[in-house]
Amino acid sequence: MNRLLTIGHAGKGLLSQRTNFRCFSAAVAASSKPYPTTSATPPSSSPPPARAHPVFSPNTTRQKYNRFVNMATTDEAALAQHIYKPFPEIPSIDALNERLTTLGINDPLPVFPDANPTLNPIDIYRCFIAHQLAPITGLVIKEIYENLNWTKALENGDLILVVPSIVSIRKKGGNYNELAKEWAAAFPENPYTLAPVVDGSTLRFFFKTDVLTNLVLPSILKYKENYGPINDGKGRRVIVEFSSPNIAKPFHAGHLRSTIIGGFVANLHEICGWDTIRMNYLGDWGKQFGILSVGFKRFGSEEELVKDPIHHLFNVYVKINQIISEEKEIEKKKAEEKGEKQTYNGPTDDEARAFFARMEAGDVEELALWKRFRELSIEKYRDTYARLNISYDVYSGESQVSKEAMDTASEMMKTKGISEESDGAVIVDFAKHVRPDPKDSSKPDPKDNSKKLGKAIVRKRDGTSLYLTRDIGAAMERYEKYNFDKMIYVVASQQDLHLQQLFKILSLLGFEWADKVQHVNFGMVSGMSTRRGNVVFLDDILQEAKERMDGAMKSNADKYAEVVDKDFVADTVGRSSVMIKDMSAKRIRGYDFNLEAMTSFEGDTGPYLQYAHTRVCSILRKAEVPLEQIENADISLLTEAHATKLVRCLAQYPDVVQQALKTLEPSNVVTYLFQMTHILSSSYSVLHVLSADQETRDARLALYESARIVLHSGMELLGLTPVDRM
């Protein structure tokens, strides 16, 4: 079954143990890098307490760890192996006020409860501006704070307040332009901002750069990759299910997008304090495995299976399907000659059906072959995903959803009157389940879109359960096993209706966690092919991208000679090209797959980002100044326009991360990184390093090191591996 056509789960039986043949051994260890050890106990039900975490020294980077060691193939193994990555210790507001005092600001910063001024420099300014404007406007602080937005174009200000965007003001009406003028005129002189600039009904706030520079750069240099994330999760658990290819079938465009976007979504939650479970729900069950097994017995090669299971099983599947198609056509003609409806598809199809029936009945021999296909495929997938910096806590699949859970889901739908019989099948007619209007219970709620969901079959006439029933049972098992606070399905927009139907049924069933499930959708890719043909496997895509990058790197023989690990760099930059293209625009937008354009160094591409990182690394490397000396530089010397513009941009990174967490749009981060690297690149011709005096040199190196840290962090958040030379 195509994972893009259904959403699933891993888990053992809701009410009883799953039959033994669907339980697999623990994951294979892949590395030995250390990981911080904390409890793997899932958080309690809402509201869950924050997990305790070890104290990280703010002068060190977040501990490195290796997710690739946890590769479970059952929920039991996943829970046993899963280790929560804690959020570093949050600096105190007292420490921040002490820092402000050294900058000549003696008044304690007034803090809004939902603000994060100790982690986000711009929140310092939000808090201050909101508290200043509250008495001027007569508004509550929260209204002002929540409407102070950062700008994507720095010439428009560091923060803006659009007067009519404030709900209470909009309800009152009036002359918004005049209100903006009045508020700006009454805004006091202060050490944080210049006088507000009035632009129609908008107030534009520009930060005083001397204070900003002394807040931003020390924070970045001190907290390093911990600069940016906010502890939004506070130890709560999220399941992110993504990629989910079908065993023995090509890894197509939808799977590629789900993999890249899902990896980002998981990374984002993890750095923001969520206990993140990465799950891959494989298409690993169904009649197609009867077909595949019959094909393997005819055309399979043990040597080829071990060597390359994904490609070999696909080739076997194509061959046996060709035979089934030919036999089906023969039987069709026979039926037509007799004037009968075709009910028989030929001997091979019958053999495949019988094989799968024996699998479902628990035949040890047949299941052993299926299990081998699955395990070898997972081993291969693991290696391929690693090239994309993707790992999973658990490789689950359709085979892991128990019959008990599906039967329980069916019985609950029947008992609660959600499902009904129709022509021998069982359906859910969503039009009959529109909730009443809270203002008038005799009328339907106009906000309820249930009528648009149509009807869904949950059991066919022959008694077979369909994808929707399996997905309901799967979600029930997941909550039982993982006790999640949020569950995200990263699936193509083609399945919007399916997910809406699933979520509606979970709500009708009365599960308190039904509002904790979320669909992250995306548009499709067209024209996806490689030099090897139109049947696309992920390995082929990455290999061709690597070859193209290697060719591009060779065009500069001198620089190419300096690269130590040419194969690694070509592979890393090549996959960066594919991933950045996928994340450059809003998720819902599709795009044309064009490897030539992706692998170009011209324009905003993955290779350009890698080049930007290598260039700043080169400057820092050639300066040969110890990091401790850079971190203690006199950054008050950074007064040039290019320097302050870059500082203002670096200050925005925590806001960018928070915005991405709200929208789950990787394009927010991609756009920001390109903007920042363009500003960084334009600084090199003005803010020279080697020719400057020592104090100026060190200050500029502190600026460049800060930019490198943010660029490195942003690239890793996107799933890229930044390279130092290329």
C-alpha positions as CSV (number, residue, x, y, z in Angstrom):
1,M,0.0,0.0,0.0
2,N,1.3,3.4,-0.9
3,R,2.0,5.5,2.3
4,L,0.9,8.5,0.3
5,L,-2.5,6.9,0.0
6,T,-2.9,6.1,3.7
7,I,-1.7,7.3,7.0
8,G,-0.6,4.7,9.5
9,H,1.1,3.7,12.6
10,A,3.3,1.3,14.4
11,G,2.2,-0.4,17.5
12,K,1.2,-3.6,19.2
13,G,-2.4,-4.6,19.9
14,L,-4.6,-2.2,21.7
15,L,-6.1,-4.8,23.9
16,S,-3.9,-7.8,23.5
17,Q,-0.4,-8.9,22.4
18,R,0.2,-9.0,18.6
19,T,0.9,-12.4,17.1
20,N,4.5,-13.3,17.2
21,F,5.2,-13.1,13.5
22,R,4.6,-9.4,13.5
23,C,7.2,-8.7,16.2
24,F,10.8,-8.1,15.2
25,S,14.1,-7.8,16.9
26,A,15.6,-4.6,18.2
27,A,17.2,-2.1,15.8
28,V,20.7,-2.6,14.5
29,A,23.3,-0.4,16.0
30,A,25.1,1.8,13.5
31,S,27.5,4.0,15.4
32,S,29.1,4.4,18.8
33,K,29.0,8.2,19.3
34,P,27.9,9.1,22.8
35,Y,24.4,10.4,23.5
36,P,23.3,12.2,26.7
37,T,21.4,9.7,28.8
38,T,18.1,10.6,30.2
39,S,14.8,8.8,30.9
40,A,12.9,7.4,28.0
41,T,9.6,7.4,30.0
42,P,6.8,9.1,28.0
43,P,5.3,12.2,29.4
44,S,2.1,11.9,31.4
45,S,-1.3,13.0,30.0
46,S,-2.1,16.6,29.6
47,P,-0.8,18.8,31.0
48,P,2.5,16.9,31.2
49,P,5.3,18.0,33.5
50,A,8.5,19.2,31.8
51,R,11.2,16.5,31.9
52,A,14.2,17.1,34.1
53,H,17.4,17.6,32.1
54,P,21.1,17.9,32.8
55,V,22.6,21.4,33.0
56,F,24.5,22.4,29.9
57,S,27.3,24.8,30.4
58,P,26.4,27.9,28.4
59,N,30.0,28.2,27.3
60,T,29.9,24.9,25.4
61,T,27.9,23.8,22.4
62,R,25.0,21.5,22.8
63,Q,26.2,17.9,23.2
64,K,26.6,16.1,20.0
65,Y,24.8,12.8,19.7
66,N,24.0,10.1,17.1
67,R,20.4,9.3,16.3
68,F,21.4,6.6,13.9
69,V,22.1,4.2,16.8
70,N,18.3,3.8,17.4
71,M,16.8,1.9,14.5
72,A,14.0,-0.1,16.0
73,T,11.5,-2.1,13.9
74,T,8.8,-2.4,16.6
75,D,7.3,0.1,19.1
76,E,8.6,-2.0,22.0
77,A,12.1,-1.7,20.8
78,A,11.7,2.0,19.9
79,L,10.5,2.9,23.4
80,A,13.2,0.9,25.0
81,Q,15.9,2.6,23.0
82,H,14.5,6.1,22.7
83,I,16.5,8.8,24.5
84,Y,15.1,12.2,25.0
85,K,17.4,15.1,24.0
86,P,16.9,17.7,26.7
87,F,16.8,21.4,26.1
88,P,19.8,23.3,27.5
89,E,19.5,25.3,30.7
90,I,17.7,28.6,30.1
91,P,19.5,31.8,31.2
92,S,17.9,33.8,34.0
93,I,16.3,37.2,33.7
94,D,18.6,38.4,36.4
95,A,21.6,37.5,34.3
96,L,20.1,39.5,31.4
97,N,19.4,42.5,33.6
98,E,23.0,42.4,34.8
99,R,24.1,42.4,31.2
100,L,21.9,45.4,30.4
101,T,23.4,47.2,33.4
102,T,26.9,46.9,31.8
103,L,25.4,48.6,28.7
104,G,24.2,51.5,30.8
105,I,20.6,50.4,31.1
106,N,19.8,50.3,34.8
107,D,16.0,49.9,34.7
108,P,15.1,46.2,34.9
109,L,13.5,44.9,31.8
110,P,9.7,44.6,32.1
111,V,9.0,41.0,30.9
112,F,5.8,39.7,29.3
113,P,4.9,36.2,30.6
114,D,5.0,34.5,27.1
115,A,8.2,36.3,26.1
116,N,11.7,34.7,25.8
117,P,14.1,37.7,26.2
118,T,16.9,35.6,27.6
119,L,16.9,33.4,24.5
120,N,15.6,35.8,21.9
121,P,17.2,39.3,21.7
122,I,14.3,40.8,19.7
123,D,12.0,39.8,22.6
124,I,13.9,42.2,24.8
125,Y,12.7,45.0,22.5
126,R,9.2,43.6,22.2
127,C,8.9,43.6,26.0
128,F,10.2,47.1,26.3
129,I,8.1,48.6,23.4
130,A,4.9,46.8,24.6
131,H,5.2,48.2,28.1
132,Q,5.9,51.7,26.8
133,L,3.0,51.7,24.4
134,A,0.4,50.1,26.8
135,P,-0.3,53.4,28.8
136,I,0.0,55.5,25.6
137,T,-2.6,53.4,23.7
138,G,-4.8,52.2,26.6
139,L,-4.3,48.6,25.3
140,V,-3.3,45.6,27.3
141,I,0.3,44.7,26.9
142,K,-0.5,41.3,25.3
143,E,-2.2,42.9,22.4
144,I,0.7,45.1,21.6
145,Y,3.4,42.4,22.2
146,E,1.7,39.9,19.9
147,N,1.4,42.4,17.1
148,L,5.1,43.5,17.1
149,N,6.4,41.6,14.1
150,W,9.9,41.3,12.7
151,T,10.5,42.4,9.2
152,K,12.0,40.4,6.3
153,A,13.5,43.6,4.8
154,L,15.6,45.4,7.3
155,E,15.1,48.8,5.5
156,N,11.5,48.5,6.8
157,G,12.6,48.4,10.4
158,D,13.5,45.8,13.0
159,L,10.0,45.6,14.4
160,I,6.7,46.9,13.0
161,L,3.3,47.5,14.6
162,V,0.4,47.7,12.1
163,V,-2.3,49.6,14.0
164,P,-5.4,48.0,12.4
165,S,-3.9,44.5,13.0
166,I,-4.8,45.0,16.7
167,V,-8.2,43.5,17.0
168,S,-9.6,45.8,19.7
169,I,-8.5,48.8,17.6
170,R,-10.0,47.4,14.5
171,K,-13.3,46.9,16.2
172,K,-13.4,50.5,17.4
173,G,-12.5,51.8,13.9
174,G,-11.3,55.4,13.4
175,N,-8.4,57.0,11.7
176,Y,-5.6,54.5,12.0
177,N,-3.0,56.9,10.4
178,E,-3.8,59.5,13.1
179,L,-3.5,56.9,15.8
180,A,-0.1,55.9,14.6
181,K,1.1,59.5,14.6
182,E,-0.3,60.0,18.2
183,W,1.4,56.9,19.5
184,A,4.7,57.7,17.8
185,A,4.7,61.3,19.2
186,A,4.1,60.0,22.7
187,F,6.7,57.3,22.6
188,P,9.6,58.3,25.0
189,E,13.2,58.6,24.1
190,N,15.0,55.4,25.4
191,P,18.2,53.4,25.2
192,Y,16.7,50.6,23.0
193,T,15.2,52.2,19.9
194,L,15.3,55.3,17.8
195,A,12.1,57.4,17.5
196,P,9.3,55.4,15.8
197,V,8.9,56.0,12.1
198,V,5.3,56.5,11.0
199,D,4.4,55.0,7.7
200,G,0.7,55.4,7.2
201,S,-1.0,53.2,9.8
202,T,2.3,51.4,10.6
203,L,4.9,52.2,13.3
204,R,8.4,51.1,12.3
205,F,10.9,50.6,15.1
206,F,14.6,50.7,14.4
207,F,16.9,49.4,17.2
208,K,19.9,51.3,18.4
209,T,22.7,49.2,17.1
210,D,25.3,49.8,19.9
211,V,23.0,48.0,22.4
212,L,21.9,45.4,19.9
213,T,25.4,44.4,18.9
214,N,26.4,44.0,22.5
215,L,23.3,41.8,23.1
216,V,23.4,39.6,20.0
217,L,27.0,38.7,19.3
218,P,27.9,37.7,22.9
219,S,24.8,35.5,23.0
220,I,25.7,33.7,19.8
221,L,29.3,33.3,20.7
222,K,28.3,32.0,24.2
223,Y,25.4,29.6,23.3
224,K,26.6,28.7,19.8
225,E,24.1,26.2,18.2
226,N,21.8,26.7,21.2
227,Y,21.2,30.3,20.0
228,G,17.9,30.4,18.2
229,P,15.6,27.6,19.6
230,I,13.1,28.4,22.3
231,N,11.9,25.7,24.7
232,D,8.4,25.4,23.2
233,G,8.1,21.7,23.8
234,K,9.1,21.6,27.5
235,G,9.5,17.9,27.3
236,R,6.2,17.1,25.6
237,R,6.2,14.2,23.1
238,V,5.6,14.5,19.4
239,I,5.5,11.7,16.8
240,V,6.6,12.8,13.3
241,E,5.7,10.2,10.7
242,F,7.3,10.8,7.3
243,S,8.7,9.3,4.1
244,S,7.0,5.8,4.3
245,P,7.9,4.2,1.0
246,N,6.6,0.9,-0.2
247,I,9.0,-2.1,-0.1
248,A,9.9,-3.2,-3.6
249,K,8.6,-0.1,-5.3
250,P,10.4,3.0,-6.5
251,F,11.0,5.9,-4.1
252,H,9.0,8.5,-5.9
253,A,8.6,12.2,-5.8
254,G,6.0,12.2,-3.0
255,H,8.2,10.1,-0.8
256,L,11.2,12.4,-1.4
257,R,9.3,15.5,-0.4
258,S,7.8,13.7,2.7
259,T,11.4,12.6,3.7
260,I,13.0,16.1,3.4
261,I,10.1,18.1,4.9
262,G,9.5,15.5,7.6
263,G,13.1,15.5,8.6
264,F,13.0,19.3,9.0
265,V,9.8,19.1,11.0
266,A,11.3,16.5,13.4
267,N,14.6,18.5,13.7
268,L,12.6,21.7,14.5
269,H,10.6,20.1,17.2
270,E,13.6,18.5,18.7
271,I,15.7,21.6,19.0
272,C,12.7,23.4,20.5
273,G,12.5,21.0,23.5
274,W,10.0,18.4,22.2
275,D,10.6,14.7,22.9
276,T,10.6,13.7,19.3
277,I,9.8,10.3,17.9
278,R,10.7,9.8,14.2
279,M,8.6,7.1,12.6
280,N,8.8,5.6,9.1
281,Y,5.6,3.7,8.3
282,L,6.5,1.3,5.5
283,G,4.2,-0.2,2.9
284,D,5.1,-3.7,4.1
285,W,1.8,-5.7,4.0
286,G,-0.9,-6.7,1.5
287,K,-1.4,-8.8,-1.5
288,Q,1.5,-7.3,-3.3
289,F,3.8,-9.3,-1.0
290,G,2.1,-12.4,-2.2
291,I,2.9,-11.3,-5.7
292,L,6.5,-10.4,-4.7
293,S,7.1,-13.7,-3.0
294,V,5.8,-15.7,-5.9
295,G,8.0,-13.6,-8.2
296,F,11.1,-14.1,-6.1
297,K,10.6,-17.9,-6.2
298,R,10.7,-17.6,-10.0
299,F,13.2,-14.9,-10.7
300,G,14.9,-14.1,-7.4
301,S,18.6,-14.2,-6.8
302,E,19.9,-14.6,-3.3
303,E,23.2,-12.8,-4.3
304,E,21.3,-9.9,-5.8
305,L,18.9,-9.7,-2.9
306,V,21.7,-9.3,-0.4
307,K,23.7,-6.9,-2.6
308,D,20.8,-4.5,-3.4
309,P,17.5,-5.5,-2.0
310,I,15.5,-2.5,-3.1
311,H,16.4,-2.6,-6.8
312,H,16.3,-6.4,-7.0
313,L,12.9,-6.8,-5.4
314,F,11.6,-4.0,-7.6
315,N,12.9,-5.8,-10.7
316,V,11.3,-9.1,-9.5
317,Y,8.0,-7.3,-8.9
318,V,8.0,-5.8,-12.4
319,K,8.6,-9.2,-14.0
320,I,6.0,-11.0,-12.1
321,N,3.4,-8.2,-12.5
322,Q,4.1,-8.4,-16.3
323,I,3.2,-12.1,-16.2
324,I,0.0,-11.4,-14.1
325,S,-1.0,-8.6,-16.5
326,E,-0.6,-10.9,-19.6
327,E,-2.5,-13.8,-17.9
328,K,-5.3,-11.4,-16.8
329,E,-5.6,-10.1,-20.4
330,I,-6.0,-13.7,-21.6
331,E,-8.7,-14.5,-19.1
332,K,-10.4,-11.3,-20.0
333,K,-10.7,-12.3,-23.6
334,K,-12.0,-15.8,-22.5
335,A,-14.7,-14.2,-20.4
336,E,-15.7,-11.8,-23.3
337,E,-15.9,-14.7,-25.7
338,K,-18.3,-16.5,-23.3
339,G,-20.2,-13.2,-22.6
340,E,-19.4,-13.5,-18.9
341,K,-18.0,-11.1,-16.3
342,Q,-14.3,-11.7,-15.7
343,T,-13.8,-13.2,-12.2
344,Y,-10.5,-15.0,-12.7
345,N,-7.2,-13.3,-13.4
346,G,-5.0,-16.3,-14.1
347,P,-2.9,-18.9,-12.2
348,T,-0.1,-16.5,-11.1
349,D,-2.6,-14.1,-9.5
350,D,-4.3,-17.1,-7.8
351,E,-0.9,-18.3,-6.5
352,A,-0.1,-14.8,-5.1
353,R,-3.5,-14.6,-3.4
354,A,-2.9,-18.0,-1.8
355,F,0.6,-17.0,-0.7
356,F,-0.7,-13.9,1.1
357,A,-3.5,-15.8,2.6
358,R,-1.0,-18.2,4.1
359,M,1.0,-15.2,5.4
360,E,-2.1,-13.8,7.1
361,A,-2.7,-17.2,8.6
362,G,0.7,-17.2,10.2
363,D,2.5,-19.7,7.9
364,V,6.1,-19.8,9.3
365,E,7.8,-20.5,6.0
366,E,6.0,-17.8,4.0
367,L,6.4,-15.2,6.8
368,A,10.1,-15.9,7.0
369,L,10.6,-14.9,3.4
370,W,8.5,-11.8,3.9
371,K,10.3,-10.9,7.0
372,R,13.6,-11.2,5.2
373,F,12.5,-8.9,2.4
374,R,11.4,-6.3,5.1
375,E,14.6,-6.5,7.2
376,L,17.0,-6.3,4.2
377,S,15.0,-3.4,2.8
378,I,15.1,-1.5,6.1
379,E,18.9,-2.0,6.3
380,K,19.2,-0.5,2.8
381,Y,16.8,2.3,3.6
382,R,18.8,3.2,6.7
383,D,22.0,3.7,4.7
384,T,20.2,5.7,2.1
385,Y,18.4,7.9,4.6
386,A,21.7,8.5,6.4
387,R,22.9,10.3,3.3
388,L,20.1,12.8,3.9
389,N,20.9,13.1,7.6
390,I,17.6,11.3,8.2
391,S,17.2,8.8,10.9
392,Y,14.2,7.1,12.6
393,D,13.4,5.9,16.1
394,V,11.2,3.2,14.6
395,Y,10.7,1.6,11.2
396,S,7.0,0.6,11.5
397,G,4.6,-0.4,8.8
398,E,1.2,-1.7,7.9
399,S,2.1,-5.1,9.2
400,Q,2.4,-3.6,12.7
401,V,-1.2,-2.6,13.0
402,S,-3.0,-5.4,14.9
403,K,-6.3,-7.0,13.8
404,E,-7.5,-6.4,17.4
405,A,-7.0,-2.6,17.0
406,M,-8.9,-2.6,13.7
407,D,-11.7,-4.7,15.1
408,T,-12.0,-2.4,18.1
409,A,-12.1,0.6,15.9
410,S,-14.9,-1.0,13.8
411,E,-16.9,-1.9,16.8
412,M,-16.6,1.5,18.4
413,M,-17.8,3.2,15.2
414,K,-20.8,0.8,15.0
415,T,-21.7,1.3,18.7
416,K,-21.5,5.1,18.6
417,G,-23.6,5.2,15.4
418,I,-20.8,6.6,13.3
419,S,-20.7,3.9,10.7
420,E,-23.7,2.3,8.9
421,E,-24.3,-0.5,6.4
422,S,-24.8,0.4,2.8
423,D,-25.3,-2.2,0.0
424,G,-23.5,-4.8,2.1
425,A,-20.5,-2.5,2.9
426,V,-19.9,-0.4,6.0
427,I,-19.6,3.4,5.4
428,V,-19.4,6.6,7.3
429,D,-21.7,9.3,5.9
430,F,-20.1,12.5,7.2
431,A,-23.0,14.7,6.3
432,K,-24.9,13.0,9.1
433,H,-22.3,14.0,11.6
434,V,-22.3,17.8,11.4
435,R,-22.2,19.3,14.9
436,P,-24.9,21.7,15.9
437,D,-24.4,25.4,15.9
438,P,-23.5,26.4,19.5
439,K,-25.7,29.5,19.2
440,D,-28.7,27.5,17.8
441,S,-28.7,23.8,18.3
442,S,-31.5,23.3,15.7
443,K,-29.1,24.4,13.0
444,P,-25.8,22.9,11.8
445,D,-22.6,24.7,12.8
446,P,-21.5,26.7,9.7
447,K,-17.9,26.2,10.7
448,D,-18.2,22.4,10.5
449,N,-17.1,21.2,7.0
450,S,-18.3,17.6,7.5
451,K,-20.7,17.7,4.6
452,K,-17.7,18.3,2.3
453,L,-16.1,15.1,3.5
454,G,-18.7,13.0,1.7
455,K,-18.9,9.2,2.4
456,A,-16.0,6.9,3.2
457,I,-16.0,3.1,3.1
458,V,-14.5,1.5,6.2
459,R,-15.3,-2.1,5.3
460,K,-15.9,-3.7,1.9
461,R,-18.8,-6.1,1.1
462,D,-16.5,-9.1,1.5
463,G,-15.7,-8.0,5.0
464,T,-12.2,-6.6,4.2
465,S,-11.2,-3.6,6.3
466,L,-9.9,-0.6,4.3
467,Y,-7.1,1.9,4.9
468,L,-9.3,4.2,6.9
469,T,-10.1,1.5,9.5
470,R,-6.4,0.5,9.7
471,D,-5.5,4.2,10.3
472,I,-8.0,4.6,13.0
473,G,-6.8,1.5,14.8
474,A,-3.2,2.6,14.2
475,A,-3.8,6.0,15.8
476,M,-5.4,4.4,18.8
477,E,-2.4,2.1,19.3
478,R,0.0,5.0,18.9
479,Y,-1.6,7.0,21.7
480,E,-1.7,3.9,23.9
481,K,2.0,3.2,23.3
482,Y,3.6,6.6,23.0
483,N,1.2,8.8,25.0
484,F,1.9,11.6,22.5
485,D,1.1,15.3,22.9
486,K,1.2,15.9,19.2
487,M,1.2,13.6,16.2
488,I,2.2,14.9,12.8
489,Y,1.6,13.1,9.5
490,V,3.8,14.5,6.7
491,V,1.8,13.4,3.6
492,A,1.1,14.9,0.1
493,S,-1.9,17.2,-0.3
494,Q,-3.4,14.6,-2.6
495,Q,-4.5,12.9,0.7
496,D,-6.1,16.0,2.3
497,L,-9.5,14.4,2.2
498,H,-8.4,11.1,3.6
499,L,-6.7,12.9,6.6
500,Q,-9.7,15.1,7.2
501,Q,-11.9,12.0,7.3
502,L,-9.6,10.2,9.6
503,F,-9.3,13.2,12.0
504,K,-13.1,13.7,12.0
505,I,-13.7,10.0,12.9
506,L,-11.2,10.2,15.7
507,S,-13.1,13.3,17.0
508,L,-16.5,11.5,16.7
509,L,-15.1,8.6,18.6
510,G,-14.6,11.0,21.5
511,F,-10.9,10.6,21.9
512,E,-9.5,13.5,24.0
513,W,-6.4,13.4,21.9
514,A,-8.2,13.8,18.6
515,D,-7.2,17.4,18.4
516,K,-3.5,16.5,18.9
517,V,-3.2,15.1,15.4
518,Q,-2.0,17.3,12.5
519,H,-1.5,16.9,8.8
520,V,1.5,18.7,7.2
521,N,0.8,18.6,3.5
522,F,2.8,19.5,0.4
523,G,2.5,19.8,-3.4
524,M,3.9,17.4,-5.8
525,V,7.0,17.3,-8.0
526,S,6.7,16.9,-11.8
527,G,9.3,15.6,-14.3
528,M,11.2,13.5,-11.8
529,S,13.8,11.4,-13.6
530,T,17.5,10.7,-13.7
531,R,20.0,9.7,-16.4
532,R,19.2,6.2,-15.3
533,G,15.6,6.5,-16.4
534,N,12.1,7.5,-15.2
535,V,11.8,4.8,-12.5
536,V,13.4,6.8,-9.7
537,F,15.0,5.5,-6.6
538,L,16.4,7.9,-3.9
539,D,19.9,6.4,-4.3
540,D,19.8,7.2,-8.0
541,I,18.8,10.8,-7.3
542,L,21.6,11.4,-4.8
543,Q,24.2,9.6,-6.9
544,E,23.5,11.8,-9.9
545,A,23.5,14.9,-7.8
546,K,26.9,13.8,-6.4
547,E,28.3,13.2,-9.9
548,R,27.2,16.6,-11.1
549,M,28.7,18.4,-8.1
550,D,32.0,16.5,-8.5
551,G,32.1,17.7,-12.1
552,A,31.4,21.3,-11.0
553,M,34.1,21.2,-8.4
554,K,36.7,19.8,-10.9
555,S,36.2,23.0,-13.0
556,N,38.4,24.8,-10.4
557,A,41.5,22.5,-10.4
558,D,43.4,24.5,-7.7
559,K,40.5,24.5,-5.2
560,Y,39.6,20.9,-6.0
561,A,43.1,19.8,-5.1
562,E,42.7,21.4,-1.6
563,V,39.6,19.3,-0.8
564,V,40.6,16.5,1.4
565,D,37.6,14.1,1.1
566,K,36.4,14.8,-2.4
567,D,33.9,12.0,-2.5
568,F,32.3,13.1,0.8
569,V,32.1,16.8,-0.2
570,A,30.6,16.0,-3.6
571,D,28.0,13.8,-2.0
572,T,27.2,16.3,0.7
573,V,26.9,19.3,-1.6
574,G,25.0,17.3,-4.1
575,R,22.3,16.2,-1.7
576,S,22.2,19.8,-0.4
577,S,21.2,20.9,-3.9
578,V,18.2,18.5,-3.9
579,M,17.1,19.4,-0.4
580,I,17.3,23.2,-0.7
581,K,15.3,23.1,-3.9
582,D,12.6,21.1,-2.2
583,M,12.4,23.5,0.7
584,S,12.8,26.9,-1.0
585,A,9.1,27.6,-1.5
586,K,6.0,27.1,0.5
587,R,5.3,23.4,1.0
588,I,2.0,23.4,-0.8
589,R,3.7,24.6,-4.0
590,G,4.9,21.9,-6.4
591,Y,7.9,22.3,-8.6
592,D,9.7,20.9,-11.6
593,F,12.5,18.5,-10.8
594,N,15.6,19.8,-12.6
595,L,18.9,18.5,-11.3
596,E,20.9,20.7,-13.6
597,A,19.4,23.9,-12.0
598,M,19.5,22.4,-8.5
599,T,23.3,21.8,-8.7
600,S,24.2,25.2,-9.9
601,F,26.3,27.6,-7.9
602,E,24.4,30.5,-9.5
603,G,21.4,31.9,-7.6
604,D,19.9,30.8,-4.4
605,T,20.7,27.1,-4.4
606,G,22.0,24.4,-2.0
607,P,25.6,24.7,-3.4
608,Y,25.5,28.4,-2.9
609,L,24.7,28.0,0.8
610,Q,27.5,25.5,1.1
611,Y,29.9,27.9,-0.7
612,A,28.9,30.7,1.7
613,H,29.7,28.4,4.7
614,T,33.1,27.4,3.3
615,R,34.0,31.0,2.5
616,V,33.4,32.3,6.0
617,C,35.2,29.2,7.4
618,S,38.2,30.0,5.1
619,I,38.4,33.6,6.4
620,L,38.3,32.4,10.0
621,R,40.9,29.7,9.3
622,K,43.3,32.0,7.5
623,A,43.2,34.6,10.2
624,E,44.8,32.1,12.6
625,V,43.3,33.8,15.7
626,P,42.4,31.6,18.7
627,L,38.7,31.3,19.3
628,E,39.0,32.5,22.9
629,Q,40.6,35.7,21.6
630,I,37.7,36.2,19.1
631,E,35.1,35.6,21.8
632,N,36.7,38.3,24.0
633,A,36.9,40.9,21.2
634,D,35.8,44.5,21.6
635,I,32.6,44.3,19.5
636,S,31.8,48.0,20.2
637,L,34.2,48.7,17.3
638,L,31.7,47.2,14.9
639,T,30.1,50.5,13.9
640,E,30.1,50.2,10.1
641,A,26.8,50.0,8.3
642,H,27.6,46.6,6.8
643,A,28.5,45.3,10.3
644,T,25.3,46.6,12.0
645,K,23.1,45.3,9.2
646,L,24.5,41.9,9.6
647,V,24.0,42.1,13.4
648,R,20.4,43.1,12.9
649,C,19.9,40.1,10.6
650,L,21.5,37.7,13.1
651,A,19.2,39.0,15.8
652,Q,16.2,37.8,13.8
653,Y,17.2,34.1,13.8
654,P,15.3,33.1,17.0
655,D,12.2,34.7,15.5
656,V,12.7,32.8,12.3
657,V,12.9,29.5,14.2
658,Q,9.7,30.4,16.1
659,Q,7.9,31.3,13.0
660,A,8.9,28.1,11.4
661,L,7.6,26.2,14.4
662,K,4.2,27.8,14.0
663,T,3.9,27.3,10.2
664,L,6.1,24.2,9.8
665,E,7.4,25.8,6.6
666,P,11.1,25.1,5.9
667,S,11.1,27.9,3.4
668,N,11.1,30.4,6.3
669,V,14.5,29.2,7.3
670,V,15.8,28.8,3.7
671,T,14.8,32.4,2.8
672,Y,16.4,33.8,5.9
673,L,19.7,31.9,5.4
674,F,19.9,33.3,1.8
675,Q,19.2,36.8,3.0
676,M,21.8,36.5,5.8
677,T,24.5,35.1,3.5
678,H,23.9,37.8,0.9
679,I,24.5,40.4,3.6
680,L,27.5,38.5,4.9
681,S,29.0,38.2,1.4
682,S,28.6,41.9,0.7
683,S,30.5,42.7,4.0
684,Y,33.7,41.0,2.9
685,S,34.8,43.8,0.5
686,V,34.3,46.4,3.3
687,L,35.0,44.7,6.6
688,H,38.5,43.4,5.8
689,V,40.2,41.2,8.3
690,L,43.9,40.5,7.5
691,S,44.7,44.2,6.7
692,A,42.9,45.6,9.8
693,D,44.6,46.4,13.1
694,Q,44.4,43.7,15.7
695,E,41.4,45.0,17.7
696,T,39.4,45.7,14.6
697,R,40.4,42.4,13.1
698,D,39.2,40.5,16.2
699,A,35.9,42.4,16.3
700,R,35.2,41.5,12.7
701,L,36.2,37.9,13.3
702,A,33.7,37.8,16.1
703,L,31.0,39.1,13.7
704,Y,32.0,36.5,11.1
705,E,32.2,33.7,13.6
706,S,28.7,34.6,14.8
707,A,27.4,34.5,11.2
708,R,29.1,31.1,10.7
709,I,27.4,29.7,13.9
710,V,23.9,30.9,12.8
711,L,24.5,29.6,9.2
712,H,25.8,26.3,10.5
713,S,22.8,25.9,12.8
714,G,20.3,26.9,10.2
715,M,21.7,24.4,7.7
716,E,21.7,21.6,10.2
717,L,18.1,22.4,11.1
718,L,17.2,21.9,7.4
719,G,19.0,18.6,7.5
720,L,22.2,19.7,5.7
721,T,25.7,18.9,6.6
722,P,27.8,22.1,6.3
723,V,31.2,21.6,4.7
724,D,34.3,23.6,5.5
725,R,36.1,23.3,2.2
726,M,34.9,22.7,-1.4
